[in-house]
Structure formats: C-alpha cells, structure tokens
C-alpha cells in the first residue's frame, strides 16, 4: 500500500552513496545559546559571559547538544523533509571539534555514506549520513554519523 504522506517524496531506491546534501546554515545568537542552556545544559560557560570568558572555551559558547540539534534541524529542512523518512535509528562517532560561539554561523554538509536494506523489514532501507559541520570561517565544529530509516518504494525488490 502506498503511503499518501510520502508518495511524492524520494524513497530508498532514489538515494545514492556519495550524494552530498547541502544543509544550509544558521546563525547562533546569544539568546539562542542561553535559552537552550537554561533548559537543557545549564553550565556556566553556556549561561554567564564572565564565567565563560574564564573557562576553557574563552567565551559564551553553544552546548554541543545544541549544535547537534541545530544540525538535525538543518537536515530535516534540507533533506529529511524531501524523502520518505521513517525516523532516526541513532548516531555514532559524534565529535565536537570546536566550540560554537555567540554570533557564529554554522552549516555544512551530510554525505550519504551507506545504504542498505533492512534484513528483517524489507519495506525499509537504512541510510547512513556523515555530517561535516563548520563555522563561518570553515573551521570544523562537529562531525557525526547518523542512521535513518527510509521507506522503500518496492518492498519485494531485492536490494
């Protein structure tokens, strides 16, 4: 049965290893950093400018989890909303390379690193994406590998 929500989206069979997804960019303001930190990661170097200047980070910096969340938002806006995505399966090899500071602009790419059919659920495929997130100076801020479940157009076809 065809899923009416995803019928016009790209499916597993339409994806290719090596495909590069431009994630666009997002500006990270002081308010974004402190709002996120108050709710989810209330360390002083995410909340207090004086404490942040005296910290290892040298200034008010985004939580690494916020960097991940912003990267996921860019992935949804620029890729997952265009494919028959069924949800995330997890991530690995997450590395925060450099802090994201107030007024940085982050962006980057995700590359399709692997594609495989689910052995137990032939109606789904698994796409593995490698993230490369940088700031406005091209300095790496985050890398990770993320797996996502994607509908197959033809569950009966062999991978």
C-alpha positions in Angstrom: 0.0 0.0 0.0 1.3 3.5 -0.9 1.8 5.9 1.9 -0.1 9.1 0.9 2.2 11.3 3.0 5.4 10.1 1.4 4.2 9.0 -2.1 5.7 12.1 -3.8 9.0 12.0 -1.9 12.2 10.3 -2.7 12.4 6.7 -1.5 15.3 4.5 -0.6 15.8 3.4 -4.2 16.3 7.1 -5.2 19.2 7.7 -2.9 22.9 7.1 -3.9 26.0 6.5 -1.9 28.2 9.6 -2.2 25.3 12.0 -2.6 26.1 15.3 -0.8 23.3 17.2 1.0 23.9 20.9 1.5 22.5 21.6 5.0 22.4 25.4 4.6 23.4 27.5 7.5 22.0 29.0 10.7 23.2 32.0 12.8 23.7 31.3 16.5 22.7 34.2 18.7 23.4 34.8 22.4 19.7 34.4 23.2 19.6 31.1 21.4 22.6 29.8 23.4 21.4 31.0 26.8 17.8 29.9 26.2 18.9 26.4 25.2 21.3 26.2 28.1 18.8 27.3 30.7 16.5 24.5 29.7 18.9 21.7 28.7 22.6 22.3 29.6 22.9 24.9 32.4 26.7 25.0 32.7 28.1 28.5 33.4 30.1 28.7 30.1 26.7 28.4 28.3 24.9 30.9 30.6 27.3 33.5 32.1 29.6 35.6 29.9 32.1 36.3 32.8 32.3 32.7 33.7 32.5 31.7 30.1 35.5 34.1 29.4 37.3 32.4 32.3 36.6 28.9 31.1 38.4 26.6 28.7 36.1 27.9 25.9 37.1 31.6 26.3 33.6 33.0 25.8 29.9 32.2 25.8 29.5 29.0 23.7 26.7 26.9 22.5 26.1 23.5 24.1 27.4 20.7 21.9 23.9 19.2 22.1 22.5 22.5 20.8 25.0 22.2 17.8 23.7 18.7 17.2 20.0 19.9 17.5 20.6 22.8 15.1 22.4 20.4 12.6 19.4 18.0 12.8 17.0 20.9 12.1 19.1 21.8 9.0 19.0 18.1 7.9 15.2 18.0 8.3 14.7 21.3 6.4 17.1 20.4 3.5 16.8 16.6 3.2 14.6 14.5 5.5 11.5 16.5 4.6 12.1 15.6 0.9 12.5 11.8 1.4 10.2 9.1 2.8 11.9 9.2 6.1 10.5 7.0 8.9 12.7 8.3 11.7 16.2 8.1 13.1 17.9 5.0 14.3 20.7 6.6 16.2 24.2 8.2 15.8 27.8 7.4 16.5 31.2 8.9 16.3 29.9 12.3 17.5 32.8 14.7 17.9 32.6 18.4 18.9 35.7 19.8 17.2 35.5 23.4 18.2 33.0 25.5 20.3 30.2 27.4 18.6 30.5 30.9 19.9 27.9 33.8 20.1 27.2 35.1 16.6 28.8 32.2 14.8 27.1 30.9 11.7 27.2 27.1 11.3 26.4 25.0 8.3 27.8 22.2 6.3 27.0 19.0 4.5 25.8 15.5 5.1 27.1 12.8 2.8 25.3 9.5 2.1 28.0 7.1 3.3 26.0 3.8 3.3 22.7 2.4 2.0 21.4 -1.0 3.0 18.0 -2.8 3.0 16.7 -3.9 6.4 17.1 -7.6 6.6 14.1 -8.1 8.8 11.8 -5.4 7.3 12.1 -5.3 3.5 9.8 -2.3 3.3 12.6 -0.1 4.8 16.1 0.8 3.9 18.7 2.4 6.1 20.6 5.5 5.0 23.8 6.4 6.9 24.9 10.0 6.8 28.2 11.6 7.6 27.9 15.1 8.9 30.6 17.8 8.5 29.5 21.0 10.3 31.7 24.1 10.2 31.5 27.7 11.3 31.6 30.8 9.1 35.4 30.5 8.9 35.3 27.0 7.6 36.6 25.7 11.0 35.1 22.2 11.9 32.7 22.4 14.8 31.0 18.9 14.7 31.1 15.6 12.9 29.0 12.5 13.4 27.4 9.6 11.6 23.6 9.3 11.7 21.4 6.4 10.6 17.8 7.0 9.3 15.1 4.6 8.3 13.6 5.3 4.8 10.6 3.7 3.1 11.3 1.5 0.1 9.1 2.1 -2.9 9.1 -1.6 -3.7 9.4 -3.9 -0.6 9.5 -7.0 -2.8 12.5 -5.9 -4.9 15.9 -7.2 -3.7 18.5 -4.6 -2.6 
